[in-house]
Amino acid sequence: MADKPDTGEIASFNKAKLKTTKTQKDTLLTKETTEQEKRSGSS
């Protein structure tokens, strides 16, 4: 059927060619930080 996706490329995908990336964890702002930003006019 034409409704099924072609998975031929997925089967031959080489994971070794992927580049590694560094990720950063986002931290939540504290109440003090948000108050400082409100006072300074930053968004």
CHARMM-style PDB file with segment names, atoms N, HN, CA, C and O in Angstrom:
ATOM      1  N   MET     1       0.835  -1.194   0.000  1.00  0.00      PROA
ATOM      2  CA  MET     1       0.000   0.000   0.000  1.00  0.00      PROA
ATOM      3  C   MET     1       0.877   1.254   0.000  1.00  0.00      PROA
ATOM      4  O   MET     1       2.018   1.221   0.463  1.00  0.00      PROA
ATOM      5  N   ALA     2       0.356   2.321  -0.504  1.00  0.00      PROA
ATOM      6  HN  ALA     2      -0.570   2.348  -0.880  1.00  0.00      PROA
ATOM      7  CA  ALA     2       1.086   3.582  -0.566  1.00  0.00      PROA
ATOM      8  C   ALA     2       1.043   4.330   0.769  1.00  0.00      PROA
ATOM      9  O   ALA     2       1.765   5.310   0.950  1.00  0.00      PROA
ATOM     10  N   ASP     3       0.206   3.879   1.699  1.00  0.00      PROA
ATOM     11  HN  ASP     3      -0.381   3.083   1.552  1.00  0.00      PROA
ATOM     12  CA  ASP     3       0.081   4.561   2.985  1.00  0.00      PROA
ATOM     13  C   ASP     3       1.271   4.305   3.908  1.00  0.00      PROA
ATOM     14  O   ASP     3       1.506   5.078   4.837  1.00  0.00      PROA
ATOM     15  N   LYS     4       2.022   3.236   3.664  1.00  0.00      PROA
ATOM     16  HN  LYS     4       1.831   2.608   2.909  1.00  0.00      PROA
ATOM     17  CA  LYS     4       3.143   2.897   4.533  1.00  0.00      PROA
ATOM     18  C   LYS     4       4.388   3.688   4.098  1.00  0.00      PROA
ATOM     19  O   LYS     4       4.669   3.781   2.903  1.00  0.00      PROA
ATOM     20  N   PRO     5       5.132   4.255   5.056  1.00  0.00      PROA
ATOM     21  CA  PRO     5       6.345   5.010   4.699  1.00  0.00      PROA
ATOM     22  C   PRO     5       7.468   4.087   4.241  1.00  0.00      PROA
ATOM     23  O   PRO     5       7.518   2.917   4.622  1.00  0.00      PROA
ATOM     24  N   ASP     6       8.356   4.618   3.430  1.00  0.00      PROA
ATOM     25  HN  ASP     6       8.315   5.568   3.121  1.00  0.00      PROA
ATOM     26  CA  ASP     6       9.513   3.871   2.960  1.00  0.00      PROA
ATOM     27  C   ASP     6      10.573   3.880   4.051  1.00  0.00      PROA
ATOM     28  O   ASP     6      11.077   4.945   4.409  1.00  0.00      PROA
ATOM     29  N   THR     7      10.916   2.728   4.580  1.00  0.00      PROA
ATOM     30  HN  THR     7      10.507   1.863   4.289  1.00  0.00      PROA
ATOM     31  CA  THR     7      11.893   2.641   5.659  1.00  0.00      PROA
ATOM     32  C   THR     7      13.247   2.152   5.163  1.00  0.00      PROA
ATOM     33  O   THR     7      14.101   1.804   5.979  1.00  0.00      PROA
ATOM     34  N   GLY     8      13.467   2.114   3.870  1.00  0.00      PROA
ATOM     35  HN  GLY     8      12.773   2.396   3.208  1.00  0.00      PROA
ATOM     36  CA  GLY     8      14.732   1.635   3.308  1.00  0.00      PROA
ATOM     37  C   GLY     8      15.908   2.490   3.739  1.00  0.00      PROA
ATOM     38  O   GLY     8      16.966   1.957   4.072  1.00  0.00      PROA
ATOM     39  N   GLU     9      15.747   3.807   3.738  1.00  0.00      PROA
ATOM     40  HN  GLU     9      14.888   4.240   3.467  1.00  0.00      PROA
ATOM     41  CA  GLU     9      16.841   4.689   4.136  1.00  0.00      PROA
ATOM     42  C   GLU     9      17.145   4.568   5.630  1.00  0.00      PROA
ATOM     43  O   GLU     9      18.300   4.695   6.034  1.00  0.00      PROA
ATOM     44  N   ILE    10      16.136   4.328   6.442  1.00  0.00      PROA
ATOM     45  HN  ILE    10      15.197   4.225   6.113  1.00  0.00      PROA
ATOM     46  CA  ILE    10      16.337   4.186   7.881  1.00  0.00      PROA
ATOM     47  C   ILE    10      17.159   2.935   8.176  1.00  0.00      PROA
ATOM     48  O   ILE    10      18.019   2.953   9.056  1.00  0.00      PROA
ATOM     49  N   ALA    11      16.907   1.871   7.464  1.00  0.00      PROA
ATOM     50  HN  ALA    11      16.208   1.856   6.749  1.00  0.00      PROA
ATOM     51  CA  ALA    11      17.627   0.616   7.695  1.00  0.00      PROA
ATOM     52  C   ALA    11      19.107   0.751   7.354  1.00  0.00      PROA
ATOM     53  O   ALA    11      19.942   0.085   7.967  1.00  0.00      PROA
ATOM     54  N   SER    12      19.448   1.606   6.379  1.00  0.00      PROA
ATOM     55  HN  SER    12      18.770   2.146   5.880  1.00  0.00      PROA
ATOM     56  CA  SER    12      20.847   1.739   5.978  1.00  0.00      PROA
ATOM     57  C   SER    12      21.514   2.979   6.571  1.00  0.00      PROA
ATOM     58  O   SER    12      22.603   3.353   6.136  1.00  0.00      PROA
ATOM     59  N   PHE    13      20.883   3.625   7.556  1.00  0.00      PROA
ATOM     60  HN  PHE    13      19.998   3.321   7.910  1.00  0.00      PROA
ATOM     61  CA  PHE    13      21.420   4.842   8.167  1.00  0.00      PROA
ATOM     62  C   PHE    13      22.653   4.530   9.004  1.00  0.00      PROA
ATOM     63  O   PHE    13      22.648   3.578   9.785  1.00  0.00      PROA
ATOM     64  N   ASN    14      23.714   5.327   8.846  1.00  0.00      PROA
ATOM     65  HN  ASN    14      23.718   6.099   8.212  1.00  0.00      PROA
ATOM     66  CA  ASN    14      24.960   5.101   9.572  1.00  0.00      PROA
ATOM     67  C   ASN    14      25.051   6.084  10.737  1.00  0.00      PROA
ATOM     68  O   ASN    14      25.303   7.271  10.532  1.00  0.00      PROA
ATOM     69  N   LYS    15      24.847   5.593  11.953  1.00  0.00      PROA
ATOM     70  HN  LYS    15      24.643   4.628  12.120  1.00  0.00      PROA
ATOM     71  CA  LYS    15      24.887   6.450  13.142  1.00  0.00      PROA
ATOM     72  C   LYS    15      26.285   6.972  13.421  1.00  0.00      PROA
ATOM     73  O   LYS    15      26.431   7.975  14.120  1.00  0.00      PROA
ATOM     74  N   ALA    16      27.308   6.328  12.900  1.00  0.00      PROA
ATOM     75  HN  ALA    16      27.189   5.513  12.333  1.00  0.00      PROA
ATOM     76  CA  ALA    16      28.688   6.746  13.142  1.00  0.00      PROA
ATOM     77  C   ALA    16      28.993   8.092  12.485  1.00  0.00      PROA
ATOM     78  O   ALA    16      29.943   8.765  12.884  1.00  0.00      PROA
ATOM     79  N   LYS    17      28.216   8.492  11.497  1.00  0.00      PROA
ATOM     80  HN  LYS    17      27.444   7.945  11.173  1.00  0.00      PROA
ATOM     81  CA  LYS    17      28.438   9.765  10.806  1.00  0.00      PROA
ATOM     82  C   LYS    17      27.833  10.956  11.553  1.00  0.00      PROA
ATOM     83  O   LYS    17      28.049  12.100  11.153  1.00  0.00      PROA
ATOM     84  N   LEU    18      27.086  10.710  12.622  1.00  0.00      PROA
ATOM     85  HN  LEU    18      26.911   9.781  12.947  1.00  0.00      PROA
ATOM     86  CA  LEU    18      26.477  11.796  13.378  1.00  0.00      PROA
ATOM     87  C   LEU    18      27.525  12.543  14.182  1.00  0.00      PROA
ATOM     88  O   LEU    18      28.474  11.945  14.689  1.00  0.00      PROA
ATOM     89  N   LYS    19      27.351  13.846  14.297  1.00  0.00      PROA
ATOM     90  HN  LYS    19      26.580  14.332  13.886  1.00  0.00      PROA
ATOM     91  CA  LYS    19      28.261  14.655  15.091  1.00  0.00      PROA
ATOM     92  C   LYS    19      27.726  14.754  16.512  1.00  0.00      PROA
ATOM     93  O   LYS    19      26.514  14.764  16.727  1.00  0.00      PROA
ATOM     94  N   THR    20      28.633  14.826  17.478  1.00  0.00      PROA
ATOM     95  HN  THR    20      29.617  14.818  17.303  1.00  0.00      PROA
ATOM     96  CA  THR    20      28.205  14.988  18.864  1.00  0.00      PROA
ATOM     97  C   THR    20      27.960  16.467  19.141  1.00  0.00      PROA
ATOM     98  O   THR    20      28.615  17.333  18.560  1.00  0.00      PROA
ATOM     99  N   THR    21      27.031  16.744  20.017  1.00  0.00      PROA
ATOM    100  HN  THR    21      26.499  16.041  20.489  1.00  0.00      PROA
ATOM    101  CA  THR    21      26.738  18.123  20.405  1.00  0.00      PROA
ATOM    102  C   THR    21      26.747  18.229  21.917  1.00  0.00      PROA
ATOM    103  O   THR    21      26.467  17.264  22.629  1.00  0.00      PROA
ATOM    104  N   LYS    22      27.074  19.412  22.389  1.00  0.00      PROA
ATOM    105  HN  LYS    22      27.302  20.196  21.810  1.00  0.00      PROA
ATOM    106  CA  LYS    22      27.040  19.670  23.820  1.00  0.00      PROA
ATOM    107  C   LYS    22      25.722  20.360  24.141  1.00  0.00      PROA
ATOM    108  O   LYS    22      25.320  21.306  23.463  1.00  0.00      PROA
ATOM    109  N   THR    23      25.070  19.885  25.162  1.00  0.00      PROA
ATOM    110  HN  THR    23      25.397  19.117  25.713  1.00  0.00      PROA
ATOM    111  CA  THR    23      23.803  20.492  25.566  1.00  0.00      PROA
ATOM    112  C   THR    23      23.968  21.185  26.909  1.00  0.00      PROA
ATOM    113  O   THR    23      24.802  20.802  27.730  1.00  0.00      PROA
ATOM    114  N   GLN    24      23.162  22.202  27.110  1.00  0.00      PROA
ATOM    115  HN  GLN    24      22.485  22.513  26.443  1.00  0.00      PROA
ATOM    116  CA  GLN    24      23.173  22.908  28.381  1.00  0.00      PROA
ATOM    117  C   GLN    24      21.809  22.752  29.019  1.00  0.00      PROA
ATOM    118  O   GLN    24      20.779  22.782  28.345  1.00  0.00      PROA
ATOM    119  N   LYS    25      21.822  22.586  30.316  1.00  0.00      PROA
ATOM    120  HN  LYS    25      22.658  22.561  30.863  1.00  0.00      PROA
ATOM    121  CA  LYS    25      20.579  22.453  31.050  1.00  0.00      PROA
ATOM    122  C   LYS    25      20.089  23.852  31.421  1.00  0.00      PROA
ATOM    123  O   LYS    25      20.822  24.628  32.034  1.00  0.00      PROA
ATOM    124  N   ASP    26      18.869  24.167  31.056  1.00  0.00      PROA
ATOM    125  HN  ASP    26      18.273  23.536  30.558  1.00  0.00      PROA
ATOM    126  CA  ASP    26      18.294  25.449  31.417  1.00  0.00      PROA
ATOM    127  C   ASP    26      17.827  25.393  32.865  1.00  0.00      PROA
ATOM    128  O   ASP    26      17.187  24.431  33.289  1.00  0.00      PROA
ATOM    129  N   THR    27      18.152  26.428  33.608  1.00  0.00      PROA
ATOM    130  HN  THR    27      18.672  27.210  33.263  1.00  0.00      PROA
ATOM    131  CA  THR    27      17.728  26.479  34.997  1.00  0.00      PROA
ATOM    132  C   THR    27      16.563  27.452  35.126  1.00  0.00      PROA
ATOM    133  O   THR    27      16.450  28.409  34.360  1.00  0.00      PROA
ATOM    134  N   LEU    28      15.724  27.203  36.076  1.00  0.00      PROA
ATOM    135  HN  LEU    28      15.816  26.425  36.698  1.00  0.00      PROA
ATOM    136  CA  LEU    28      14.596  28.094  36.312  1.00  0.00      PROA
ATOM    137  C   LEU    28      15.083  29.359  37.010  1.00  0.00      PROA
ATOM    138  O   LEU    28      16.004  29.325  37.826  1.00  0.00      PROA
ATOM    139  N   LEU    29      14.451  30.461  36.672  1.00  0.00      PROA
ATOM    140  HN  LEU    29      13.703  30.488  36.009  1.00  0.00      PROA
ATOM    141  CA  LEU    29      14.812  31.723  37.293  1.00  0.00      PROA
ATOM    142  C   LEU    29      14.279  31.776  38.716  1.00  0.00      PROA
ATOM    143  O   LEU    29      13.208  31.247  39.014  1.00  0.00      PROA
ATOM    144  N   THR    30      15.038  32.416  39.581  1.00  0.00      PROA
ATOM    145  HN  THR    30      15.908  32.845  39.338  1.00  0.00      PROA
ATOM    146  CA  THR    30      14.580  32.585  40.952  1.00  0.00      PROA
ATOM    147  C   THR    30      13.689  33.826  41.021  1.00  0.00      PROA
ATOM    148  O   THR    30      13.661  34.633  40.092  1.00  0.00      PROA
ATOM    149  N   LYS    31      12.988  33.963  42.095  1.00  0.00      PROA
ATOM    150  HN  LYS    31      13.012  33.308  42.849  1.00  0.00      PROA
ATOM    151  CA  LYS    31      12.124  35.122  42.287  1.00  0.00      PROA
ATOM    152  C   LYS    31      12.951  36.409  42.267  1.00  0.00      PROA
ATOM    153  O   LYS    31      12.526  37.425  41.715  1.00  0.00      PROA
ATOM    154  N   GLU    32      14.132  36.351  42.874  1.00  0.00      PROA
ATOM    155  HN  GLU    32      14.477  35.526  43.322  1.00  0.00      PROA
ATOM    156  CA  GLU    32      15.013  37.520  42.908  1.00  0.00      PROA
ATOM    157  C   GLU    32      15.461  37.922  41.505  1.00  0.00      PROA
ATOM    158  O   GLU    32      15.505  39.109  41.181  1.00  0.00      PROA
ATOM    159  N   THR    33      15.793  36.939  40.676  1.00  0.00      PROA
ATOM    160  HN  THR    33      15.757  35.975  40.938  1.00  0.00      PROA
ATOM    161  CA  THR    33      16.249  37.219  39.318  1.00  0.00      PROA
ATOM    162  C   THR    33      15.142  37.869  38.500  1.00  0.00      PROA
ATOM    163  O   THR    33      15.394  38.817  37.756  1.00  0.00      PROA
ATOM    164  N   THR    34      13.922  37.368  38.631  1.00  0.00      PROA
ATOM    165  HN  THR    34      13.717  36.598  39.236  1.00  0.00      PROA
ATOM    166  CA  THR    34      12.821  37.950  37.868  1.00  0.00      PROA
ATOM    167  C   THR    34      12.521  39.362  38.333  1.00  0.00      PROA
ATOM    168  O   THR    34      12.166  40.214  37.518  1.00  0.00      PROA
ATOM    169  N   GLU    35      12.652  39.629  39.610  1.00  0.00      PROA
ATOM    170  HN  GLU    35      12.940  38.937  40.273  1.00  0.00      PROA
ATOM    171  CA  GLU    35      12.436  40.986  40.124  1.00  0.00      PROA
ATOM    172  C   GLU    35      13.514  41.939  39.577  1.00  0.00      PROA
ATOM    173  O   GLU    35      13.214  43.073  39.203  1.00  0.00      PROA
ATOM    174  N   GLN    36      14.751  41.474  39.534  1.00  0.00      PROA
ATOM    175  HN  GLN    36      14.995  40.553  39.837  1.00  0.00      PROA
ATOM    176  CA  GLN    36      15.830  42.307  38.998  1.00  0.00      PROA
ATOM    177  C   GLN    36      15.578  42.631  37.529  1.00  0.00      PROA
ATOM    178  O   GLN    36      15.786  43.765  37.099  1.00  0.00      PROA
ATOM    179  N   GLU    37      15.127  41.632  36.752  1.00  0.00      PROA
ATOM    180  HN  GLU    37      14.958  40.710  37.101  1.00  0.00      PROA
ATOM    181  CA  GLU    37      14.861  41.854  35.343  1.00  0.00      PROA
ATOM    182  C   GLU    37      13.695  42.814  35.142  1.00  0.00      PROA
ATOM    183  O   GLU    37      13.721  43.633  34.223  1.00  0.00      PROA
ATOM    184  N   LYS    38      12.678  42.724  35.986  1.00  0.00      PROA
ATOM    185  HN  LYS    38      12.657  42.059  36.733  1.00  0.00      PROA
ATOM    186  CA  LYS    38      11.553  43.654  35.884  1.00  0.00      PROA
ATOM    187  C   LYS    38      12.008  45.071  36.138  1.00  0.00      PROA
ATOM    188  O   LYS    38      11.591  45.997  35.442  1.00  0.00      PROA
ATOM    189  N   ARG    39      12.886  45.255  37.158  1.00  0.00      PROA
ATOM    190  HN  ARG    39      13.225  44.503  37.724  1.00  0.00      PROA
ATOM    191  CA  ARG    39      13.370  46.591  37.493  1.00  0.00      PROA
ATOM    192  C   ARG    39      14.267  47.170  36.401  1.00  0.00      PROA
ATOM    193  O   ARG    39      14.238  48.374  36.144  1.00  0.00      PROA
ATOM    194  N   SER    40      15.063  46.316  35.762  1.00  0.00      PROA
ATOM    195  HN  SER    40      15.087  45.339  35.971  1.00  0.00      PROA
ATOM    196  CA  SER    40      16.009  46.810  34.750  1.00  0.00      PROA
ATOM    197  C   SER    40      15.354  46.968  33.386  1.00  0.00      PROA
ATOM    198  O   SER    40      15.941  47.568  32.486  1.00  0.00      PROA
ATOM    199  N   GLY    41      14.148  46.440  33.219  1.00  0.00      PROA
ATOM    200  HN  GLY    41      13.671  45.953  33.950  1.00  0.00      PROA
ATOM    201  CA  GLY    41      13.429  46.573  31.956  1.00  0.00      PROA
ATOM    202  C   GLY    41      13.762  45.479  30.954  1.00  0.00      PROA
ATOM    203  O   GLY    41      13.325  45.543  29.805  1.00  0.00      PROA
ATOM    204  N   SER    42      14.529  44.476  31.369  1.00  0.00      PROA
ATOM    205  HN  SER    42      14.884  44.423  32.302  1.00  0.00      PROA
ATOM    206  CA  SER    42      14.848  43.356  30.480  1.00  0.00      PROA
ATOM    207  C   SER    42      13.650  42.435  30.368  1.00  0.00      PROA
ATOM    208  O   SER    42      12.779  42.403  31.237  1.00  0.00      PROA
ATOM    209  N   SER    43      13.630  41.676  29.261  1.00  0.00      PROA
ATOM    210  HN  SER    43      14.337  41.702  28.555  1.00  0.00      PROA
ATOM    211  CA  SER    43      12.538  40.715  29.113  1.00  0.00      PROA
ATOM    212  C   SER    43      13.047  39.312  29.177  1.00  0.00      PROA
ATOM    213  OT1 SER    43      12.265  38.367  29.070  1.00  0.00      PROA
TER     214      SER     43
END
